[in-house]
Amino acid sequence: MTDLTQYRIEHDLLGEAPVPENVYYGIQTQRAVENFQISGVQLNHYVNLPRALAMVKKACALANRDLGMLDAQKAEAISDACDEIIEGRLHDQFVVDMIQGGAGTSTNMNANEVICNRALELMGHRRGEYQYLHPNTHVNMAQSTNDVYPTAMRLAMVLKHKTLLVAIKSLKNALDVKANEFKDILKMGRTQLQDAVPMTLGQEFRAFSTTIGEDVQRISEMAALLREVNLGGTAIGTGITADSRYAPLAVKYLTEISGQEMILAGDLVEATSDMGAFVIFSSALKRLAVKLSKISNDLRLLSSGPLCGFNEINLPEMQPGSSIMPGKVNPVIPEAMNQIAFHVIGNDLVVTLASEAAQLQLNYAEPVLVYKILESIQQLSSGMNMLTEKCIKGITANREVCQSYVDNSVGLVTALNPYLGYENSSRIAKIALKSGRRVVDLVLEEGLLTEEQLKEILKPENMIAPLNLSQSAH
């Protein structure tokens, strides 16, 4: 039998139920906790979720106060409770699972109840004394889950993505440092894992930097789409129960409170069901993940060996690599980055399917969509910080190994193609491959070019960038 001395009795549409006396959430949150034990990841796992919810609730309370719909004392108490959450308090009270039925209703009510009960305390009342301030009547005034939830989720992503941009820029800067450090190390480029033409290790790392740097702007552009919100549309976008002046005023307050430029959608009915911005933003995260995985693959290849692989670079040694093979060290950091990328790519499919799941005026699957986007942002941010600090910054080059591949590669013949012609170049390459002899030696032996001409053509600076061939040696 339940010990009611440690509980308060609350009621909702379904009846009465005991709620622990020491919590700020109420009966509807309690039911959600019991119903949705799914991922084990609660709303408070992502700190920007409670903050964004509180920002939205505060904006709504202030708008309703200004319009004369909400008593000033109640609005002040709600606002003060929201401020505490925005500052980082009471986050442990946001206990609903990230995956939930009801299109986010449980999340909205979790916020309503926590804010209400804290506001009641600030007004001098006890938690659960809803006759003085009610989570639905007052905290949720002129609102529906269907406009509050997507607005708060969009704001949470706008706030969260800034940590991702910091991580991208940090990784790009570390790659730039290595590009400069390796700028004079000649090596063979490869296509389809076959010898291609010479380049520098610096060029290789500069390409890594460039491709990662591109995503700073792309992700910023995609995140801007999340700033358009349907706040004020209430249930389906028609604005039922809200004052006609409420929506623009609430969004104005939300911009001021959050410090983010939030925009009221032009068509609130469309904005309530459309998930297009989430699809595009998630796709941008997937693009970044694909690039990071490709770079991680390259780092593992370039460091393979040390005796039977490429061995062109050395990754920092982070831990012993085998329980049975002494001396083995694995590229564990790029391997971890690969797996994060796979996860993010999978999350993007979830977002796609969840976005497509919209039916008529609402998308019921927003919770899993939000969960997966926030998870992707967090994992990419953590992964890039790991890759930067525990891998990229400590990479060293094996200059002699890189040079030896150039000296002995048949790929050198491509640099001679403009001077020898394709037929001669192909013939020399074939002989070199069969005999194991160097291209340079075969060219000199046949008198196709002089030693001075070869030295000029094969200068590193002449092989890694376009030349004015009309003025070059023939």
C-alpha positions, 0 to 999 in steps of 0.5 A, spaced: 500 500 500 502 506 498 505 511 503 501 517 502 505 521 507 510 522 502 505 523 496 500 528 494 494 527 491 493 530 484 488 529 479 487 529 471 482 527 466 483 519 468 482 520 475 487 521 481 494 518 483 499 519 488 505 524 486 511 524 490 511 530 495 518 532 493 518 533 486 516 539 482 512 535 476 505 533 477 500 527 475 501 528 467 508 527 468 508 521 472 503 518 468 508 519 462 514 516 466 510 510 467 508 509 460 514 511 456 520 507 459 524 507 452 530 510 451 533 511 458 534 518 455 530 523 459 529 531 457 534 533 462 540 529 458 540 535 453 540 541 457 538 546 452 531 543 452 529 545 459 532 552 458 528 552 451 521 550 454 522 555 459 524 561 455 517 559 451 513 559 457 516 565 459 515 569 453 507 566 453 506 569 460 509 576 458 505 576 452 498 574 456 500 579 461 501 585 456 494 583 453 490 583 460 489 575 459 494 573 465 494 576 472 500 580 473 502 576 479 501 570 476 505 572 470 511 574 475 511 568 478 511 564 472 516 568 469 521 567 475 520 560 475 522 560 468 528 564 469 531 559 474 530 553 469 533 558 464 539 559 469 540 551 470 536 549 476 530 544 476 533 540 470 533 534 474 525 535 474 524 534 467 524 526 467 520 524 461 523 519 456 525 523 449 521 518 445 514 518 447 507 518 444 502 524 444 506 529 439 510 531 445 504 533 450 508 529 455 514 534 454 509 540 454 506 538 461 512 536 464 514 543 463 507 546 465 507 542 471 514 544 474 514 551 472 507 551 476 509 548 482 515 552 483 511 558 481 506 556 487 512 556 492 514 563 489 507 565 491 507 562 498 503 556 496 505 549 496 506 544 490 499 541 487 495 547 490 493 548 483 487 552 485 492 558 486 495 557 479 494 551 474 499 548 469 494 548 464 489 554 465 495 559 467 502 556 465 499 553 458 495 559 457 493 561 449 498 555 448 498 548 445 503 542 445 503 543 438 506 550 437 510 550 444 513 543 443 516 544 436 518 552 437 522 550 444 525 544 440 527 548 434 530 553 439 534 548 443 537 546 436 539 553 434 542 554 441 545 547 441 548 547 434 553 553 436 557 548 440 557 544 434 560 550 430 565 551 435 568 544 434 568 544 427 572 550 427 577 547 432 578 541 428 579 546 422 584 550 425 588 543 427 588 541 420 590 548 418 596 547 423 598 540 420 597 543 413 603 548 414 607 543 418 607 538 412 607 543 406 614 541 404 613 533 404 612 530 397 608 524 397 604 520 392 597 522 391 593 516 390 586 514 386 582 508 387 588 506 392 593 506 386 599 510 385 597 517 382 601 523 381 605 527 386 603 532 391 605 534 398 602 531 405 600 539 406 596 539 400 592 533 403 591 536 410 589 542 407 584 539 403 581 536 409 581 543 412 577 546 406 572 540 406 570 541 414 570 548 413 565 548 408 560 546 413 561 551 418 557 556 413 552 550 411 550 548 418 549 555 420 545 556 413 541 550 415 540 552 422 537 559 420 531 555 417 529 553 424 528 560 427 521 560 423 516 558 429 509 556 429 508 559 436 501 562 437 498 557 432 495 553 438 492 546 436 493 546 428 495 553 426 488 557 427 490 560 433 484 558 437 484 560 444 489 565 443 488 573 442 489 575 435 495 580 438 498 574 441 502 570 436 507 576 434 508 579 441 510 572 444 515 571 438 518 578 440 518 576 447 522 569 445 527 573 441 528 578 447 529 572 452 533 567 448 537 572 444 536 568 438 532 572 432 526 567 432 521 569 426 513 567 426 511 563 420 507 566 415 502 560 415 501 557 422 497 551 419 503 549 414 508 550 419 504 546 425 505 540 420 511 541 416 518 538 418 522 540 412 527 545 416 528 539 420 530 534 414 534 539 411 538 541 418 539 533 419 541 532 412 547 537 413 549 533 419 549 527 415 553 531 410 558 533 416 558 526 418 560 523 411 566 528 411 568 526 418 568 518 416 572 519 410 577 523 413 578 518 418 578 512 413 584 516 410 588 517 417 587 510 418 590 508 411 596 513 411 598 511 418 597 503 416 603 499 418 608 500 421 612 496 417 606 493 412 602 499 410 603 506 408 606 508 414 606 515 411 604 518 418 604 517 425 597 517 429 598 519 437 598 512 441 592 512 445 592 505 448 595 498 447 591 495 441 591 488 442 590 483 448 594 478 444 599 481 440 604 485 443 606 492 441 600 493 437 597 500 437 590 501 433 588 508 430 582 508 436 580 515 435 579 515 427 575 508 429 571 511 434 569 517 429 567 513 424 562 509 428 559 516 430 558 518 423 555 511 422 550 513 428 549 520 425 547 517 418 542 512 421 539 518 425 538 522 419 534 516 416 530 516 422 529 524 421 527 523 414 521 517 416 519 521 422 518 527 418 514 523 413 510 521 418 506 527 418 498 526 417 493 532 416 495 537 421 500 534 425 506 530 426 506 525 431 513 523 431 516 529 432 519 527 439 524 521 436 525 526 430 528 531 435 531 526 439 535 524 434 537 531 431 540 533 438 543 526 439 547 527 432 549 534 434 552 532 441 555 526 438 558 530 432 561 535 437 564 530 442 567 526 436 570 532 433 573 535 439 576 528 441 579 527 434 582 534 434 585 533 441 587 526 441 589 525 434 590 531 429 594 535 434 599 529 435 600 527 428 607 526 425 610 525 418 614 520 416 618 524 411 623 519 408 617 514 407 613 519 403 619 521 399 621 513 397 614 512 394 615 518 390 622 516 388 620 509 386 613 510 383 611 509 376 606 515 377 612 519 376 611 518 368 604 522 369 609 528 370 613 527 364 607 526 359 607 533 356 614 532 354 614 525 352 607 524 349 602 519 352 605 513 347 612 513 350 609 515 357 605 508 357 611 504 354 616 507 360 610 505 365 609 498 363 617 497 362 618 500 369 612 495 372 615 489 369 622 490 371 622 494 377 626 499 375 625 507 376 622 511 371 627 516 371 633 511 369 629 508 363 627 515 361 635 517 361 637 510 358 633 511 352 635 519 351 628 521 351 630 527 356 636 530 359 638 529 366 637 537 367 630 537 364 628 531 368 631 535 374 627 541 372 621 537 371 621 533 377 622 539 382 617 538 387 614 545 386 613 543 379 609 537 380 604 539 385 601 545 381 599 547 374 605 550 370 606 554 364 607 548 359 609 552 353 615 555 357 617 549 360 623 544 357 621 540 351 
